[in-house]
Amino acid sequence: MTAAEFWWSSQKNMATAGDTPDPEHIFRRNQPAISRAEQDRLAESSVVICGCGGLGGSVIEQLARIGVGRLRMVDPDDFATSNLNRQTGALLETLAGNKATVMAGRVAAIHPACRTEPVTGDVRDTDCLRDMNVAVDCLDNGPSRLELARQCAQAGIPLVHGAVHGWYGLAGVLLPGDDRYEKIYGRQTRADGPVSVLAPAVFAIAAIQAALVIKLLLGRPCRLESQWLHIDLLEDEFTCL
């Protein structure tokens, strides 16, 4: 039995028990933009999201809702009050909860057949890329991003990048052998204090990241493999770099 066949079987069993809607209906609105064969391919796919806060939480939820079958979520941090302005998983009842663990619970409430793997360690100290098809960078500091890029290059898997500051954001795909991260983050250290991050920019960049992941998993053409997209929501400017 393939992963996709197992997924549909598990959904049917849950639907029979009255726990979830009819599995044929769950992703019906994905079609025809995504074919049934592509839906099966997503069900067989594995994605690791590094950082489960603003960008990561939104990416995780979108991938769960599109039907990705396995999500590994990596984050050592807990939700804090300052996350409430922009982070999907940050609710009054989840404050002080580990971000990866909370998001795994959120996925279970949306897509119960999705295999979730919360990892509460730092990306630099974990073997988080094992058996993954695509990695997503939702981190917030240069050293961790550089280490993740190094691990992805070694593993030979694409890395979907996202970064936000205030009204602005950047997204694109880093393929093995691309040295763009070194140019952007090579001299960057962790910021001394919190930076301004607005929810509209977070959700816009996260949506682009999720779309890039889906296209990579499905083998669809992806312009942002060679160019990256910079968004300026203050001046309504969108530029490919």
QUIPEGI-V18758 format. One record per residue. SS is DSSP state (h for helix, s for strand, l for the rest). PSI is psi in whole degrees, 0 to 359 (none if undefined). D_FIRST is the distance of its C-alpha to the first C-alpha in Angstrom with 2 decimals. Layout:
ss=SS psi=PSI d_first=D_FIRST
ss=SS psi=PSI d_first=D_FIRST
This chain:
ss=l psi=128 d_first=0.00
ss=l psi=167 d_first=3.81
ss=h psi=321 d_first=6.66
ss=h psi=318 d_first=8.08
ss=h psi=321 d_first=5.92
ss=h psi=318 d_first=6.30
ss=h psi=309 d_first=9.78
ss=h psi=323 d_first=10.72
ss=h psi=316 d_first=9.80
ss=h psi=323 d_first=11.88
ss=h psi=320 d_first=14.51
ss=h psi=320 d_first=14.92
ss=h psi=319 d_first=15.41
ss=h psi=322 d_first=17.97
ss=h psi=321 d_first=19.61
ss=h psi=325 d_first=20.08
ss=l psi=355 d_first=21.76
ss=l psi=13 d_first=23.98
ss=l psi=332 d_first=23.19
ss=l psi=165 d_first=22.08
ss=l psi=167 d_first=22.76
ss=l psi=125 d_first=20.67
ss=h psi=331 d_first=17.60
ss=h psi=342 d_first=18.61
ss=h psi=339 d_first=21.89
ss=h psi=312 d_first=21.12
ss=l psi=20 d_first=20.81
ss=h psi=323 d_first=22.63
ss=h psi=355 d_first=25.63
ss=h psi=337 d_first=23.74
ss=l psi=146 d_first=23.81
ss=l psi=5 d_first=25.24
ss=l psi=325 d_first=26.06
ss=l psi=126 d_first=22.34
ss=l psi=167 d_first=20.34
ss=h psi=321 d_first=17.12
ss=h psi=320 d_first=15.48
ss=h psi=325 d_first=17.22
ss=h psi=319 d_first=16.18
ss=h psi=322 d_first=12.48
ss=h psi=320 d_first=13.78
ss=h psi=321 d_first=15.70
ss=h psi=334 d_first=12.87
ss=l psi=0 d_first=11.39
ss=l psi=154 d_first=15.02
ss=s psi=130 d_first=17.15
ss=s psi=138 d_first=20.88
ss=s psi=130 d_first=23.71
ss=s psi=118 d_first=26.80
ss=s psi=109 d_first=29.93
ss=l psi=118 d_first=32.48
ss=l psi=28 d_first=31.62
ss=l psi=244 d_first=35.00
ss=h psi=291 d_first=36.31
ss=h psi=310 d_first=34.23
ss=h psi=316 d_first=31.22
ss=h psi=318 d_first=31.08
ss=h psi=319 d_first=31.23
ss=h psi=314 d_first=28.64
ss=h psi=312 d_first=26.21
ss=h psi=318 d_first=26.80
ss=h psi=320 d_first=26.43
ss=h psi=325 d_first=23.11
ss=h psi=317 d_first=21.83
ss=h psi=337 d_first=23.28
ss=h psi=341 d_first=21.81
ss=l psi=18 d_first=18.21
ss=l psi=135 d_first=17.51
ss=l psi=341 d_first=14.61
ss=s psi=123 d_first=16.37
ss=s psi=122 d_first=20.16
ss=s psi=126 d_first=22.32
ss=s psi=124 d_first=25.89
ss=s psi=120 d_first=28.86
ss=l psi=126 d_first=32.36
ss=l psi=352 d_first=34.96
ss=l psi=161 d_first=37.24
ss=s psi=155 d_first=37.93
ss=l psi=140 d_first=38.75
ss=l psi=166 d_first=42.51
ss=h psi=324 d_first=44.86
ss=h psi=351 d_first=45.33
ss=h psi=347 d_first=41.65
ss=l psi=339 d_first=42.14
ss=l psi=349 d_first=43.50
ss=l psi=351 d_first=40.33
ss=l psi=124 d_first=37.23
ss=l psi=318 d_first=34.55
ss=l psi=353 d_first=33.82
ss=l psi=108 d_first=37.53
ss=l psi=163 d_first=38.80
ss=h psi=322 d_first=41.66
ss=h psi=350 d_first=39.35
ss=h psi=358 d_first=37.22
ss=l psi=137 d_first=40.24
ss=l psi=1 d_first=40.17
ss=l psi=145 d_first=36.41
ss=s psi=136 d_first=34.37
ss=h psi=317 d_first=33.04
ss=h psi=318 d_first=29.53
ss=h psi=317 d_first=29.17
ss=h psi=316 d_first=30.65
ss=h psi=328 d_first=28.41
ss=h psi=319 d_first=25.27
ss=h psi=323 d_first=26.65
ss=h psi=319 d_first=27.40
ss=h psi=318 d_first=23.87
ss=h psi=330 d_first=22.65
ss=h psi=347 d_first=25.22
ss=h psi=313 d_first=23.98
ss=l psi=78 d_first=20.19
ss=l psi=335 d_first=19.10
ss=l psi=352 d_first=15.37
ss=l psi=132 d_first=16.46
ss=s psi=113 d_first=16.31
ss=s psi=140 d_first=20.01
ss=s psi=87 d_first=21.78
ss=s psi=132 d_first=25.55
ss=s psi=118 d_first=27.69
ss=l psi=17 d_first=31.36
ss=l psi=174 d_first=32.81
ss=l psi=143 d_first=34.45
ss=h psi=332 d_first=32.46
ss=h psi=347 d_first=34.97
ss=h psi=9 d_first=34.20
ss=l psi=155 d_first=30.40
ss=l psi=68 d_first=27.58
ss=l psi=350 d_first=26.04
ss=l psi=354 d_first=24.59
ss=l psi=127 d_first=22.16
ss=l psi=17 d_first=18.68
ss=l psi=148 d_first=19.94
ss=l psi=324 d_first=19.95
ss=s psi=144 d_first=23.17
ss=s psi=149 d_first=25.94
ss=s psi=125 d_first=28.37
ss=s psi=106 d_first=31.96
ss=l psi=33 d_first=33.47
ss=l psi=175 d_first=35.93
ss=l psi=17 d_first=39.66
ss=l psi=150 d_first=41.44
ss=h psi=312 d_first=41.95
ss=h psi=318 d_first=41.39
ss=h psi=321 d_first=37.93
ss=h psi=316 d_first=37.00
ss=h psi=320 d_first=38.31
ss=h psi=319 d_first=36.37
ss=h psi=317 d_first=33.10
ss=h psi=320 d_first=33.90
ss=h psi=316 d_first=34.67
ss=h psi=320 d_first=31.37
ss=h psi=319 d_first=29.46
ss=h psi=320 d_first=31.55
ss=h psi=322 d_first=30.83
ss=h psi=345 d_first=27.04
ss=l psi=32 d_first=27.23
ss=l psi=150 d_first=25.69
ss=s psi=150 d_first=27.50
ss=s psi=124 d_first=29.41
ss=s psi=118 d_first=30.22
ss=s psi=147 d_first=33.73
ss=s psi=140 d_first=35.58
ss=s psi=146 d_first=39.05
ss=s psi=142 d_first=41.47
ss=s psi=116 d_first=45.17
ss=s psi=237 d_first=47.15
ss=l psi=359 d_first=46.81
ss=s psi=157 d_first=45.18
ss=s psi=163 d_first=41.77
ss=s psi=137 d_first=40.03
ss=s psi=149 d_first=36.47
ss=s psi=181 d_first=34.84
ss=s psi=130 d_first=32.32
ss=s psi=114 d_first=33.25
ss=l psi=155 d_first=31.68
ss=l psi=131 d_first=32.03
ss=l psi=345 d_first=35.63
ss=l psi=130 d_first=37.10
ss=l psi=19 d_first=40.06
ss=h psi=324 d_first=40.59
ss=h psi=320 d_first=39.85
ss=h psi=321 d_first=42.63
ss=h psi=324 d_first=45.02
ss=h psi=315 d_first=44.21
ss=h psi=2 d_first=43.63
ss=l psi=329 d_first=45.27
ss=l psi=7 d_first=48.39
ss=l psi=140 d_first=47.06
ss=l psi=171 d_first=47.21
ss=l psi=137 d_first=46.18
ss=l psi=147 d_first=48.48
ss=l psi=328 d_first=51.34
ss=l psi=179 d_first=50.65
ss=l psi=144 d_first=48.35
ss=l psi=160 d_first=48.11
ss=l psi=129 d_first=48.15
ss=s psi=119 d_first=44.72
ss=l psi=141 d_first=44.59
ss=h psi=316 d_first=41.69
ss=h psi=320 d_first=41.83
ss=h psi=321 d_first=41.44
ss=h psi=309 d_first=38.60
ss=h psi=328 d_first=36.57
ss=h psi=311 d_first=37.43
ss=h psi=321 d_first=36.31
ss=h psi=323 d_first=33.14
ss=h psi=320 d_first=32.24
ss=h psi=317 d_first=32.84
ss=h psi=314 d_first=30.74
ss=h psi=318 d_first=27.77
ss=h psi=320 d_first=28.19
ss=h psi=317 d_first=28.37
ss=h psi=313 d_first=25.15
ss=h psi=315 d_first=23.33
ss=h psi=321 d_first=24.97
ss=h psi=317 d_first=24.14
ss=h psi=326 d_first=20.40
ss=h psi=357 d_first=20.54
ss=l psi=25 d_first=22.94
ss=l psi=152 d_first=25.73
ss=l psi=143 d_first=29.36
ss=l psi=101 d_first=30.84
ss=h psi=329 d_first=34.64
ss=h psi=13 d_first=34.82
ss=h psi=327 d_first=33.51
ss=l psi=335 d_first=37.06
ss=l psi=152 d_first=39.00
ss=l psi=153 d_first=38.81
ss=s psi=126 d_first=39.79
ss=s psi=131 d_first=42.65
ss=s psi=140 d_first=43.31
ss=s psi=97 d_first=46.67
ss=l psi=347 d_first=46.42
ss=l psi=318 d_first=50.13
ss=l psi=7 d_first=51.32
ss=l psi=47 d_first=48.33
ss=s psi=134 d_first=47.74
ss=s psi=117 d_first=44.44
ss=s psi=132 d_first=44.80
ss=s psi=128 d_first=42.59
ss=l psi=none d_first=43.80
